[in-house]
Amino acid sequence: MEYDILIVGAGPSGISTALHLAQLAPQLAARTLVLEKAHHPRPKLCAGGLVIDAEVILQRLGLDVDEVPHADAGVAHFDFEGRGLEVRVPHTHALRMVRRDEFDAWLVQKARERGIAIQEGVTVTGVAPGPDGVKVITDRGEMYARVVVGADGSNGVVRRSILPDSAVHTARLLEVLTPPPEGASGHKAEGAYFEFACIPDGIAGYTWDFPTQLKGRPMQCWGVYDTNLLADRARPPLRDVLAEEMARHGYRLDDYELKGHPIRWFDPFSRFAVPGVLLVGDAAGADAILGEGISIALGYGRLAAQAIQSAFARGDFSFRDYRPRLRRSPLGRALTARTWLAYLYYRLRWRWFQRLLWHRLGGLVVAVAWLFVINWARRSR
Ligand SMILES: Cc1cc2nc3c(=O)[nH]c(=O)nc-3n(C[C@H](O)[C@H](O)[C@H](O)COP(=O)(O)OP(=O)(O)OC[C@H]3O[C@@H](n4cnc5c(N)ncnc54)[C@H](O)[C@@H]3O)c2cc1C
């Protein structure tokens, strides 16, 4: 079977691209193959926090995320030194936590049920766009397609092949899973916590602490996110920052397995396509301010499917308009705002400022977040 569209990576961005193609242009979806190096369910380091935008996109695809095992946080706390802002969403949870092996395997199953071909255990090692199509080099041999979608994550080979000199903006993250707190002082298991106390020390990010589940057993997910925006200054080892936050709640980091992975974040001046090849998800760039990338990956999938549909309709595979369409879209506007907010906010590292912001100006933070950061999916067409 010859395929016109090859999607590299069966994570949320790749599968969302395929599912949106199936929704918007079924004739193109039938000529699409997703290549995935792993076998689902595969491990993916991630806290699995789904924000409202992810749920809106899944609903519009006709998918019921309730089918995936999850833990809900009724309230999200945004704190500085243990005190701050409580965010609730009327009539629903503030954040839903899934395990990514389960969530991604569910998405893959839904795509297969809709007729999408997915080949697992195939590693793409390079792509080479040419005048009549794109050569895709894999560990199983070479393939050719009219369009290739790079959905292969922050360390992806597709971006490296097509844009080898592009600027790199990566955040570093560490994550650990522990049993849930048992009456740890001042700690509510049903809340998701974001703590920004590390900023004055030079970590341009936050520590998190979310309820989650593992095979139905309640667990706690801890982590630390650093945009690297203060990398030019002295800063403590990232591991120590997480260890200190966990110690505040009675946990010893040394007792648990610590894992790390980077996130490429969105640069509005970056390139996201070359003729024949589009980038989506982390390969294109996730949210800079919090490192939130699942809803973003799902959102890119819709834009990529629209761009592919219009390329086939016009017979123009330059994808010259992908970047302006992305930038003008509600997703692109939210990503751009988050990048500028990250540059601004993480440089304001004075303790007095952080206290003022989180302890006194909560209403302002919520208004800015609602306008620029969250709730973009409902505005997407
Ligand atoms: C520690 C951590 C915590 C996070 N927590 C959250 C959170 O709570 N909420 C949130 O919204 N986001 C979170 N994120 C971000 C989120 O995980 C990513 O933004 C999201 O996974 C991006 O999806 P994607 O489909 O673009 O890439 P990925 O999920 O990375 O999927 C890429 C896929 O491509 C495959 N692949 C890679 N290379 C190749 C190749 N050469 N050939 C074939 N296949 C290939 C991979 O196996 C993988 O299946 C977190 C990230 C980290 C690191």
The ligand as an SDF file (V2000), in Angstrom:
LIG
                    3D

 53 58  0  0  0  0  0  0  0  0999 V2000
    8.1680   15.4800   33.2040 C   0  0  0  0  0  0  0  0  0  0  0  0
    7.0990   16.0090   32.2830 C   0  0  0  0  0  0  0  0  0  0  0  0
    5.8480   16.3250   32.8020 C   0  0  0  0  0  0  0  0  0  0  0  0
    4.8590   16.8270   31.9520 C   0  0  0  0  0  0  0  0  0  0  0  0
    3.6180   17.0750   32.4630 N   0  0  0  0  0  0  0  0  0  0  0  0
    2.6340   17.5470   31.6630 C   0  0  0  0  0  0  0  0  0  0  0  0
    1.3190   17.7550   32.1660 C   0  0  0  0  0  0  0  0  0  0  0  0
    1.0120   17.4880   33.3320 O   0  0  0  0  0  0  0  0  0  0  0  0
    0.3720   18.2470   31.3200 N   0  0  0  0  0  0  0  0  0  0  0  0
    0.6480   18.5450   30.0040 C   0  0  0  0  0  0  0  0  0  0  0  0
   -0.2340   19.0150   29.2990 O   0  0  0  0  0  0  0  0  0  0  0  0
    1.8960   18.3180   29.4990 N   0  0  0  0  0  0  0  0  0  0  0  0
    2.8840   17.8260   30.2820 C   0  0  0  0  0  0  0  0  0  0  0  0
    4.1190   17.5710   29.7600 N   0  0  0  0  0  0  0  0  0  0  0  0
    4.3550   17.8260   28.3190 C   0  0  0  0  0  0  0  0  0  0  0  0
    3.7870   16.6980   27.4490 C   0  0  0  0  0  0  0  0  0  0  0  0
    4.2750   15.4680   27.9010 O   0  0  0  0  0  0  0  0  0  0  0  0
    4.1920   16.9010   25.9860 C   0  0  0  0  0  0  0  0  0  0  0  0
    3.9600   18.2330   25.6210 O   0  0  0  0  0  0  0  0  0  0  0  0
    3.4140   15.9720   25.0570 C   0  0  0  0  0  0  0  0  0  0  0  0
    3.7420   14.6380   25.3030 O   0  0  0  0  0  0  0  0  0  0  0  0
    3.7040   16.2980   23.5860 C   0  0  0  0  0  0  0  0  0  0  0  0
    3.0910   15.3410   22.7590 O   0  0  0  0  0  0  0  0  0  0  0  0
    3.7230   14.9650   21.3420 P   0  0  0  0  0  0  0  0  0  0  0  0
    2.7740   14.0340   20.6930 O   0  0  0  0  0  0  0  0  0  0  0  0
    4.1440   16.1780   20.6220 O   0  0  0  0  0  0  0  0  0  0  0  0
    5.0990   14.2120   21.7070 O   0  0  0  0  0  0  0  0  0  0  0  0
    5.3340   12.8640   22.5140 P   0  0  0  0  0  0  0  0  0  0  0  0
    4.2860   12.6570   23.5050 O   0  0  0  0  0  0  0  0  0  0  0  0
    6.7460   12.9410   22.9750 O   0  0  0  0  0  0  0  0  0  0  0  0
    5.1850   11.7230   21.4330 O   0  0  0  0  0  0  0  0  0  0  0  0
    6.1540   11.5450   20.4310 C   0  0  0  0  0  0  0  0  0  0  0  0
    6.0250   10.1270   19.9060 C   0  0  0  0  0  0  0  0  0  0  0  0
    6.9290    9.9610   18.8260 O   0  0  0  0  0  0  0  0  0  0  0  0
    7.6160    8.7300   18.9600 C   0  0  0  0  0  0  0  0  0  0  0  0
    8.9050    8.9000   18.2930 N   0  0  0  0  0  0  0  0  0  0  0  0
    9.9370    9.6810   18.7080 C   0  0  0  0  0  0  0  0  0  0  0  0
   10.9540    9.6130   17.8400 N   0  0  0  0  0  0  0  0  0  0  0  0
   10.5650    8.7530   16.8600 C   0  0  0  0  0  0  0  0  0  0  0  0
   11.2000    8.2680   15.6870 C   0  0  0  0  0  0  0  0  0  0  0  0
   12.4400    8.6530   15.3650 N   0  0  0  0  0  0  0  0  0  0  0  0
   10.5300    7.3960   14.9100 N   0  0  0  0  0  0  0  0  0  0  0  0
    9.2630    7.0030   15.2330 C   0  0  0  0  0  0  0  0  0  0  0  0
    8.6140    7.4280   16.3390 N   0  0  0  0  0  0  0  0  0  0  0  0
    9.2610    8.3090   17.1340 C   0  0  0  0  0  0  0  0  0  0  0  0
    7.7400    8.5410   20.4640 C   0  0  0  0  0  0  0  0  0  0  0  0
    7.9650    7.1790   20.8070 O   0  0  0  0  0  0  0  0  0  0  0  0
    6.3960    9.0620   20.9440 C   0  0  0  0  0  0  0  0  0  0  0  0
    5.4190    8.0630   20.9750 O   0  0  0  0  0  0  0  0  0  0  0  0
    5.1250   17.0360   30.5760 C   0  0  0  0  0  0  0  0  0  0  0  0
    6.3930   16.7230   30.0570 C   0  0  0  0  0  0  0  0  0  0  0  0
    7.3690   16.2080   30.8980 C   0  0  0  0  0  0  0  0  0  0  0  0
    8.7130   15.8700   30.3220 C   0  0  0  0  0  0  0  0  0  0  0  0
  1  2  1  0
  2  3  1  0
  2 52  2  0
  3  4  2  0
  4  5  1  0
  4 50  1  0
  5  6  2  0
  6  7  1  0
  6 13  1  0
  7  8  2  0
  7  9  1  0
  9 10  1  0
 10 11  2  0
 10 12  1  0
 12 13  2  0
 13 14  1  0
 14 15  1  0
 14 50  1  0
 15 16  1  0
 16 17  1  0
 16 18  1  0
 18 19  1  0
 18 20  1  0
 20 21  1  0
 20 22  1  0
 22 23  1  0
 23 24  1  0
 24 25  2  0
 24 26  1  0
 24 27  1  0
 27 28  1  0
 28 29  2  0
 28 30  1  0
 28 31  1  0
 31 32  1  0
 32 33  1  0
 33 34  1  0
 33 48  1  0
 34 35  1  0
 35 36  1  0
 35 46  1  0
 36 37  1  0
 36 45  1  0
 37 38  2  0
 38 39  1  0
 39 40  1  0
 39 45  2  0
 40 41  1  0
 40 42  2  0
 42 43  1  0
 43 44  2  0
 44 45  1  0
 46 47  1  0
 46 48  1  0
 48 49  1  0
 50 51  2  0
 51 52  1  0
 52 53  1  0
M  END
$$$$
